[in-house]
Amino acid sequence: MSNNWITTAEAAATISKNSHHTVSLHHVQRLLHRGKIRTRSMQGGMIFLKWSDVQTTRVAADTGRNNHADKR
């Protein structure tokens, strides 16, 4: 796979770093469902995320963690 696509775990780590706080895998999934990050599916069910979308994604300090607000 090209360097233009990364895993959900790598995306969570990158968004966390760029946002200066921890962002959960669940929150990354929410961003995907909202169309904020483009995806590519591979055979076997593996999903990759567009690197350039992940690099530009930031989340506010009071969002993105595993807490009650994430479970709405």
C-alpha positions in Angstrom: 0.0 0.0 0.0 1.2 3.5 -0.8 2.3 6.0 1.8 -1.0 7.9 1.0 -3.1 5.5 3.2 -2.8 4.6 6.9 -4.6 2.5 9.5 -7.2 3.7 12.0 -4.7 3.3 14.8 -2.1 5.4 13.0 -4.7 8.0 12.3 -5.7 8.2 16.0 -2.1 8.6 16.9 -1.5 11.4 14.3 -4.7 13.3 15.2 -3.9 13.0 18.9 -0.4 14.5 18.2 -1.7 17.3 16.0 -4.6 18.1 18.5 -2.3 18.0 21.6 -4.5 15.5 23.4 -5.6 11.8 23.2 -8.2 11.0 20.5 -9.8 7.6 20.7 -10.3 5.1 17.9 -14.0 5.5 18.5 -13.8 9.2 17.7 -11.8 8.5 14.6 -14.6 6.2 13.5 -17.1 9.0 14.1 -15.1 11.3 11.9 -15.1 8.6 9.1 -18.9 8.3 9.3 -19.3 12.0 9.1 -17.2 12.1 5.9 -14.3 14.1 7.4 -11.7 11.5 6.4 -11.7 9.5 3.1 -11.3 5.7 3.2 -10.3 2.8 1.0 -11.4 -0.7 1.7 -9.3 -3.7 0.8 -10.2 -7.4 0.4 -10.5 -9.0 3.8 -12.2 -6.0 5.4 -9.1 -3.9 6.0 -9.8 -0.2 5.9 -7.2 2.5 5.2 -7.6 6.3 5.7 -6.4 9.0 3.5 -3.1 10.4 4.9 -3.7 14.0 3.8 -7.2 14.1 5.4 -5.7 12.8 8.7 -2.9 15.3 8.6 -5.3 18.2 8.4 -7.8 16.9 11.0 -7.8 18.5 14.5 -10.3 18.0 17.3 -11.1 20.3 20.1 -9.7 19.6 23.5 -13.0 18.7 25.0 -13.8 16.0 22.3 -12.3 12.8 21.0 -11.8 10.9 24.3 -13.6 7.8 25.6 -16.1 9.5 27.8 -19.8 10.0 28.1 -19.9 12.7 25.5 -18.5 10.2 22.9 -21.4 7.8 23.5 -24.2 10.2 22.5 
